[in-house]
Amino acid sequence: MANTTTTFPQVLSATSLVGDEVCNSKGDKLGDIKELMIDLERGRVAYAVLSFGGFMGLGDKLFAIPFSALSLVPEEKHFVLDVPKERLENAPGFDKDNWPTISDRTWGAEIHRYYNAQPYWDAR
């Protein structure tokens, strides 16, 4: 009997994920991972910062995506965010010079609700 299991990495460096593409379940490209935001108190990745739109890095809008809302497809070296492109276009975002206070739980709760994700600080 052939082994059909996929090897899924358990630990990866942050730099190996920065630059990875993010697509939705239809295969539409949504953007690229620009940063990973780490909650140092809990020792976990809180958000991936996604760059979407613009041209050649100009006019890109940034989005903090709850890391739990992303699914890694390691063999294709990209993530899947299960939202239509239009939903992302209307999502709360920010520009590279005006970041939100990422540690603000009120802001974070709104972001998690938008992506139907459980807040990482409530997860076990």
C-alpha positions as CSV (number, residue, x, y, z in Angstrom):
1,M,0.0,0.0,0.0
2,A,1.4,3.4,-1.0
3,N,2.0,6.1,1.6
4,T,-0.3,9.0,0.7
5,T,0.3,11.2,3.6
6,T,1.8,14.6,3.1
7,T,4.7,15.7,5.3
8,F,3.6,18.9,7.1
9,P,6.3,21.0,8.6
10,Q,5.9,21.5,12.3
11,V,8.4,24.4,12.7
12,L,9.4,26.9,10.1
13,S,11.5,30.1,10.2
14,A,9.5,33.4,9.9
15,T,11.7,34.4,7.1
16,S,10.8,31.3,5.1
17,L,7.1,32.5,5.2
18,V,7.6,36.2,4.5
19,G,7.0,36.6,0.8
20,D,4.7,33.6,0.5
21,E,1.6,34.1,-1.6
22,V,-1.9,34.0,-0.1
23,C,-4.7,32.7,-2.3
24,N,-8.4,32.1,-1.6
25,S,-10.0,28.7,-2.0
26,K,-10.9,29.6,-5.6
27,G,-7.2,30.1,-6.4
28,D,-7.4,33.9,-6.7
29,K,-4.2,35.5,-5.5
30,L,-4.9,37.8,-2.6
31,G,-1.5,39.1,-1.8
32,D,1.8,38.2,-0.1
33,I,2.9,37.8,3.5
34,K,5.0,40.9,4.4
35,E,5.4,40.4,8.2
36,L,4.5,37.9,10.9
37,M,3.5,39.5,14.2
38,I,4.5,37.5,17.3
39,D,2.8,37.7,20.6
40,L,5.8,37.4,22.9
41,E,3.8,36.8,26.0
42,R,2.1,33.8,24.6
43,G,4.9,32.7,22.3
44,R,2.8,32.3,19.2
45,V,2.2,34.0,15.8
46,A,-0.7,36.3,16.2
47,Y,-1.1,37.8,12.8
48,A,0.3,37.6,9.3
49,V,0.5,41.0,7.6
50,L,-0.8,40.7,4.1
51,S,0.0,43.1,1.3
52,F,-2.8,43.5,-1.3
53,G,-3.3,45.8,-4.2
54,G,-1.1,48.5,-5.6
55,F,1.5,48.1,-8.3
56,M,5.1,47.1,-7.7
57,G,4.8,47.8,-4.0
58,L,3.2,51.2,-4.4
59,G,-0.2,51.8,-3.1
60,D,-0.4,48.4,-1.4
61,K,-2.9,48.1,1.4
62,L,-1.9,46.1,4.4
63,F,-4.1,43.7,6.4
64,A,-3.5,42.0,9.7
65,I,-4.9,38.5,9.1
66,P,-5.4,36.2,12.2
67,F,-2.8,33.5,11.7
68,S,-5.4,30.9,12.6
69,A,-7.5,32.0,9.5
70,L,-4.6,30.9,7.2
71,S,-4.0,27.4,6.0
72,L,-0.5,26.5,4.8
73,V,-0.2,24.5,1.6
74,P,3.5,23.5,2.0
75,E,4.0,21.7,-1.3
76,E,2.9,24.8,-3.2
77,K,4.6,27.2,-0.7
78,H,1.5,29.4,-0.2
79,F,-1.3,30.0,2.2
80,V,-5.0,29.9,1.7
81,L,-7.3,32.5,3.3
82,D,-10.9,31.4,2.7
83,V,-12.4,34.7,1.8
84,P,-13.6,36.1,-1.6
85,K,-11.4,38.8,-3.0
86,E,-14.2,41.3,-2.6
87,R,-14.3,40.7,1.1
88,L,-10.6,41.4,1.5
89,E,-11.0,44.6,-0.6
90,N,-13.5,45.8,2.0
91,A,-11.6,44.5,5.1
92,P,-10.2,46.9,7.7
93,G,-6.6,47.6,6.6
94,F,-3.8,50.1,7.0
95,D,-0.9,51.6,5.1
96,K,2.8,51.0,5.7
97,D,3.1,54.4,7.5
98,N,0.1,54.1,9.8
99,W,0.0,50.7,11.5
100,P,-2.7,50.0,14.1
101,T,-1.8,49.2,17.7
102,I,-1.6,45.4,17.0
103,S,-1.6,44.5,20.7
104,D,-5.0,46.4,21.2
105,R,-7.5,43.6,22.1
106,T,-10.5,45.7,21.0
107,W,-9.0,46.2,17.6
108,G,-7.9,42.5,17.5
109,A,-11.4,41.2,18.4
110,E,-12.8,43.2,15.5
111,I,-10.2,41.7,13.1
112,H,-10.9,38.2,14.4
113,R,-14.6,38.6,14.0
114,Y,-14.2,39.9,10.4
115,Y,-12.4,36.8,9.4
116,N,-14.5,34.5,11.6
117,A,-11.5,33.4,13.6
118,Q,-11.3,32.7,17.3
119,P,-9.1,35.3,19.0
120,Y,-5.7,33.7,19.5
121,W,-5.6,34.9,23.1
122,D,-8.7,32.8,23.8
123,A,-7.4,29.7,22.1
124,R,-5.7,26.9,24.0
